[in-house]
């Protein structure tokens, strides 16, 4: 079983093998074995000689510097021909992967759009030509046009993203999240607008943002440490005081849950672990508060079972969370 645990930690187990491991880890003595093997596995990983560990931080810095110089050279060259270039630097947290995406278009042409997608369990960073930085959470789609940084700074987000916007009073930075648009000139904030959620949220860390509703009936301005929550069904918006770190920590792999009903918790778990859930209606409104850092899915399920009348049962590719009042520890 030790070998299976190591394979699980390395992401090499099949769905069926993960299911068997999940059943095995439910027993107290087995969970102790799991923790012991995991601890030794991490020690092995952390003991790799420093010279063999790729310096992703230095690689990223070098690539960004080279990319900035290349962008300036191409922009100067194309100015005489009334062309524009857009270069995007994509950073994948999982493997330190760099992907440069570029295209050339006449400045007089109609708008054309490109999309960036992140899969389940993926978090990526993107540096835009104007120097703004965007972190994109899992299951998110980001859309921009070929005039970004030239005649506009417009971005559409379906999902969750964090923005650190470079200042430019002459060219506002505008984020479209469906029924709302957020307008800034230079600031740091987070937006969340998943299709499967009834609420869209904007959390401000630094600076200020103006929020407009597409029907022009709502307007709100946020100050640092404030969150705007927009109900898509009732078309209402409210402002609350928050700790932004609780909502932006996903960039470093930490997921915070605060008084969320179980049916909303599983939406976050689905995106983080790429696993489908089915929730018993009897427990869908149970509120949960916890934080996840490096915990595996079996560990999270065990946590849910310990603190609530919940039982996790694997049914094919779906994990069903059932009402189980007698199994509370």
N, C-alpha and C positions, 0 to 999 in steps of 0.2 A: 504493500500500500504506500510505502514511502516513495517509491518510484512514481506511482500515480499522482501523488501530491505534488512532486517536483514537476511532472509534466503539466499538471493543472496550472501551477504558478508560471510556467513558461508558455501557457496558451496552446498546448499541444494535444489536449484531450478532445475527443469527439463529444457531441451532444449526449450520446448514450452514456459515455464514461463519466461526464460531468454529472449526469442524473444519479448514477450509482454512488459517486463520491458525495453528493448532496445528502443522500439517504444515510450513508455511513457516518457522516460528520455530525448527525443529530445526537448521537450518543455522547455522553459526557466524557468518557474515557477516550473516545476516538477524537473528540474535539481537542483534547490536550495533546494527543499525538500530532494532529494537524498543526497546532500552534508551534510545537517543538520543531517539526520539520520545516515549517515556514521560516522560523527564526534562523535556523542553520542555513537555509537556502539563501536568505538575504545576506548573511555573513559571508558566504561564498562569493556572492555577486559583488559585495562591497570590497572584497579583498583582491580584486583584479588589479594587477600592477598599474600604476597611474599612467605609464607610458603607453599602455594598450588601450586606454580609454579615450575615445575621440573627443576633442575639445569643441563641442558643438557651439559653445558660447563664442569662442574665437572665430570659428568658421562663419557663424551668422554675422558677426561684426565685419569680417573681411568681405563677405559677399555683399552686404548692404553698402559698404563704402564703394566697392567696385561698381555696384548697380547704380549708385547715385551719380558717379562720374560718367558712366555710360549714358545715363538718362540726359545729363546736361549736354554731353557732346551731340547726341542725336537731336535733341531739341533745338540746339543752335543751328545744326546743319539743315534741319527741315523748315526752319522759320521762313527762309526765302522762298520755299515752295508752298507755303501755307498748308503744311501738314502738321499733324500732332502725333505724339507717341505716348502710349500709356504702358507702364511697366508695373507689374505686381509681383511682390515677393511673398511667397507662401511658405510658412514654417509649420511643419507638423511636429507636435510635441512627442508623438510616439516614437519617432525615429530620427528627428533632426533633419528632415528632408527639405531641400530647397527646390522650389519650382518657379521659374521665371516665365510669366505669361505676358506676351507683348503683341501688339498689333498696330498697324499704321492705317489711318483713315484721312481723307480730305476734310479740312475744317468746314467746308461748305456742304458736306453730305448730310443726309438725314441721320437721326440718332439710331445707333445700333447698340444692342445690349449683350452683355456677357454675364455668366453666372458662376458663382463659386458654391460648391456643396460640401458639407461635412457629413460623414456617415455617423451611425450610432457609435458612441464611445470615443469619438474623435474631437479634439480641440485644436484649432489652428490659428495662427497669427498671420496678419497681412499688413504690409506697409504700402500705403498708397503714394502716388507721385507727389502729392502736396505735403508729404511728411506725416500725415495722420496715420495712426496705427489702429487696427481692428483685430480683436480677438473673437473668434467664432466658435460657439459651443456646438455640441453634437446635434445632428439632425437639423441643421440650419442651412438656409439658402440665402445667399447675398447677391444682389443684382446691381450692376452699375452700367453706365453708358460710355460711349467712346469720346464724349466731351468732358468727362470728369477731370477736374483740375484746370480746365481751359475756360469753359463758359459756365460750368456748374460744378457743384460738389454734392450730387444727388445719389443716394444709395437706398435701396429697398431691402428690408430684412424680413424674412419669414423664419422665425426661430428666436435665437438668443445671441446677442453680440455685445461686446464692450468696446467703446470708442475712446481713444485719446486723440482729440482733434487739434491740429495745428491752427494757430490763429490766422484769420484772414477776414477782416471786416468787410472787404469789398465783395467777397464770394462766400456767402453763408453755407454752412454744412447742413444739409437737410436729409433726415432719415425718414423714410416712409415705412410705417409698420401696419399698413392696412387702413383702418379707420382713423388713424392718427398720423400726424407728421410732427417731427421734432426739429427745431431750428436752432443752430448755435453758430458761433464764430470761432470759438476755441474753448474746449472744456473736456472733462472726462465723465462719462456716464455709461449706463448699461440699459439695454432695452430687451424685453422678452415678449414675444408675440407668436407662440406656437399655435398652429392651427387647431390642435386638439384641446386647447385651453380656452375657457370663456373669458379670461382676463388678460389684458395687455398691460405691461408694467414698464415704467421708466424710473430708474434710480440714479440720482445725481451724486457724484463724488466731489467734483471741483467745478468752479465756474457757475454758469447758469444756463438754463434751457427754456425755450418757449414751446409749449405744446398746443397744437391746433387740431381740432376735429375736422374731418372732411366735410361735414355739413355746416361748418363755420359757426356753429352754435356754442361751441365750448372753447375756452382758452384758459391755459394755466401756465404760470411761470414757477419753476422750481429753483430753490436755493440748495446749497450743499447739505447732504444728509437728509434729503427729502425724497419720497417716492410717490409717484402718481400711479394709481390703479384705475384702469378703465374697464368697465363691465360691458362686454360686447353685446349682451342681450338687452340690458336696460339703457344702454347708451349714456351711462353716468360715469363721472370721474371723481375721485377723492384723493386728497393729499395727506400723507402721514410722515412722521419723523422716524427715520430708520438708521441702522448702522449699515452703510453701504457694503462693508466687507462681507456681511452675511449673504449678499446677493451677487457679489462679484468674485468670490473665492473659487468658483469653478475653473477660473483660468489656471490655477495652480493645482487642480485636481481635487479640491475639497467641495463637497456638496452639503449645504446646510438645509435642514427641513425645520420649519417653525409652524407649529399648530396647523399643519396641512392635513386635510382628510385623506384617508387611505387611497381613494380613487385618484387623487392628485399626486400622491406620493409615487404610485406605480408609474405614472407618466414620466417622472424624473428617472426612475429606475430603468424603465424601458430604454431610454435614450443613453443612459450611462453604460448599461450592461448588454445592450442589444438583445433583450429578452422580452417576449410578450407575456403579459399577465391577464388574468381574469379574476375579478373581485366579487365575492359574495355580496349581494345587495344589503345583507344584514350588517356588514361591517364597513361598507364603503365610506361612511361618514366619520369613522373613528379618527380622532386627531392624533398626529404624531409629531414629536420634536426630537431630532437627533442629528448627528453629523457623521459624514462618511469621508474617510481620507483614502487609505490604501486597502480597505476591507474588500474581500471578495464577495460575490453574490451569495454564496452559502452562509457566510458570516452575517450578512445583512438580514437574510431570511430568518436566521436563528435569533437575531436581535428582535425582529418583529414578533416572533412567537413568544419570546420571553416577556415582553412588555404589554402584550395585548392578547385577547382571545382569538388568536389567528393560527391557522395551520396551513403550511405551504405544501402543496401536492403537485408533483410533476405529471402532466397529462400530455404526452407527446412533446410538441415544441412549446407548449404553454404551461406556465406555472399558475395554478389556481390557489388563491388565498381564500380559505374557507373559515366560517365561523366555528370556533371550537372552545366553548366556555370552560370545559373541564381541563384543558391543557394549559393552565396558567401557572407559571413558576414564581 
